[in-house]
Amino acid sequence: MDEEILKKIQAQDEKLDNIYRSVEKTRKYFMWTLIITVVLFILPLLGLLFVIPQVFSVYSGALNF
């Protein structure tokens, strides 16, 4: 009976290790998704905050001539 319990505990430990590995892979996937989202979406938006006023000033300056 003790051997059965030990085998079940070992099987559960293996399953928990597999679950942990899977969760870590998922966590890393979400982390890289967030990083890529910031780089490809948020940073260009911040760049536009600086570029748009310059474009408007050039455009309005061209209209004054």
Buried (B, 14 or more C-beta within 10 A) or exposed (E): EEEEEEEEEEEEEEEEEEEEEEEEEEEEEEEEEEEEEEEEEEEEEEEEEEEEEEEEEEEEEEEEE
